[in-house]
């Protein structure tokens, strides 16, 4: 355990990892590589297996099958205290009987580090709470406890820092502030962060790479922009932000684009952004990409006509419209309040249009609503 | 205006009621304590400084405020005092050694059996204290299963018996006060957030270190409460010594008992009672100060 920080740095590799609790498979044949030094987010609704994955990396659960490596070191069966991995627990799990100083020093003392005082003071300065060293955890606010939990983990300079919904217990404003701080600290200390969250905005704000998990599997992995702009499953399209998904049939294709017939209207989709293999396809378009115009006004690109505004809500920076299409599907449209859109009221007939490259195509067998009814557990 | 006036008086009377309420709630308890604790204590203090009426009958005493009674009483019962605290200390240590693993298992490992095990811990209370102690005499007696078993295993000699001994008194007290140790221990162990134990594991502490540095310190309130709840009644106990002991294992409780009811020496008995209370109070205060659990509770 003394060599925890000296050896085994490198990428984290999970190979065909599964975890079953009785009949329930929490994590199903997961293979994943997290590059050293990255800020990686495991994103998914509650019960998707993300926390179980994290606990297996920490050693708090043993995988039913598969292996976990850090660099060239197999850590699959190592005890938590033998792994160069530290965790920031949900609700922090600070030691209530120890002072803040002793909480932070805990890991250093167990490893027999010499300059405990110096290191603790340094990390307390990093989280900007050096004046609280003598307090007890219960005397701290939630945000302060969160920072101490982080300090207690990073002071050990682990190969890997695991964060289990670290901001879940904080209020919205503090959460925003801590997101920025966490990201800054990660850059500062240069450790690999693996962050588990159900909050897509949090994941997108902080992570370099996000893996979206659902039912024990990874749905899609990539940069936040990649996942948002080119979701490959309906679950990802709906779980990260909002999407309009419309059923259609591919009617013709050329080298780089397909034309899709959607309820009698024609929509173009780039082949590079289309994951549908057969003719049946789901057309996807993000609400903020759509322009809303009165019928007869000039519009270019992909156009859907015959909509009726059924709901208008003003949210400050934008106005959100619900438009009912002739085939009885409601589509969401977000318009910037920049004066470029006519004032519309429920009942007004409208046309919707957007730049064809914004369109993405999903396989027609996907469930249109997958990932959209997931309740926020927090 | 009139409306406002009445609203104000109503509000006033309301807060007035609220101000008196805590005292009203305290009243029954205070009355009870005064009648059955404070008054008898004053009475006992008086008795402890009385002297026999010159030329009077046995049991006739007069108030003379003779403080030397305390010194006399102490000299009479010095060995019993020592024995009381030694036995109580041993019983407390034994009870702690037995209860801690038990409470730990119930709190962390029992799963569905948790409630059943807790009921079993409390189950002895369904029988009277006296009966249990008499039963303990049977268990340790020649006809019980313990003595023949220990003899056949050559752990005790063929002529050694277990009853009427210091060992019987201490084991009897250990048994009788075990639930008082187990329940507070269980309560404080059960309150420990298992994630703090995981955090300790995560921070390079193995099982033993986690127990030493996290579990045990966090269970200190239970340890303190349990040891007090065992030690205090054990130090004043006389039933175990009377039923399970012999004339050489008498405790201070037995002396007080016999001075009050057999010899009718009220002043000595009262003085001994006071000294026992004072000794326990001092020990307990030092103990709580030393263990420093006040901020954990």
Interface residues (C-beta under 8 A of the other chain):
Chain A: X1 X4 X58 X59 X60 X79 X80 X81 X85 X86 X87 X89 X90 X91 X93 X94 X95 X96 X97 X106 X107 X110 X111 X136 X152 X153 X156
Chain B: X193 X195 X196 X198 X199 X200 X201 X202 X203 X204 X205 X206 X209 X213 X214 X217 X218 X220 X295 X296
